[in-house]
Amino acid sequence: MDTPKIKILGAVDYDTALFLQLEERKKVKEGQSPGTIFLLEHVPAVITLGRNAKEGNVLFPRELLESKGYQVREVSRGGDVTVHEPGQLVAYFVMPLVSKNVKSFVNGVVTAIQRFLETEYKIKADFNPQKPGLWVGDKKICSIGFDLTERVSMHGIALNLCNDLAGFKLIVPCGLGGVKLTTVAREMETPLPLDADSPNKSGIKTPDIGTAMGSLAGYFS
């Protein structure tokens, strides 16, 4: 199987990213592409409800959320409700699947993210199959949700890099009441890489998402 392409999109709205995924899925199904991994952050912020989402896990009316600048979208991935916001590193995997290798595909993605966190930021994150995602102790740092139908994967992971987590106060994240969340910026033992031009509200330099996208790409090459 040919190596999938990697495209770094930077900041992009949700609908554009979904369109790119659907176009790529069609090419993969027709044998015109080996697949693509899209790396991006979502701007503006968007609340997405997966196939198993409960409407009650969105805590405010959609009209109010939209008035505050949040898009709201129902999507084909598994799982419940989550938020994608600026500063969060998102990776979408549109790749061919073989039914017997689905588990190894997901495990491969998880392992790559774990290696990325430990190598680049000295953060050890564990995978919890009962509460899918990556966790630093009892705090969730990365959400995982795929659409694995039609023999081609879609959607993927959302890693809290330097986002302020404000959007998660508007929902019950992943349907887990009382869940604690964290980001790479909060967990870093050493402040690498840095974006010297973008201190956060406390004045502490935060990881640069553009640098992080470029680094993460190397873990899937």
Secondary structure, 3 states (H helix, E strand, C coil): CCCCEEEEEEEECHHHHHHHHHHHHHHHHCCCCCCEEEEEEECCCEEEECCCCCHHHECCCHHHHHHCCCEEEECCCCCCEEEECCCEEEEEEECECCHHHHHHHHHHHHHHHHHHHHHHHCCCCEECCCCCEEEECCEEEEEEEEECCCCECEEEEEEECCCCCHHHHHECHHHCCCCEECCHHHHCCCCCCCCCCCECCCCCECCCHHHHHHHHHHHHC
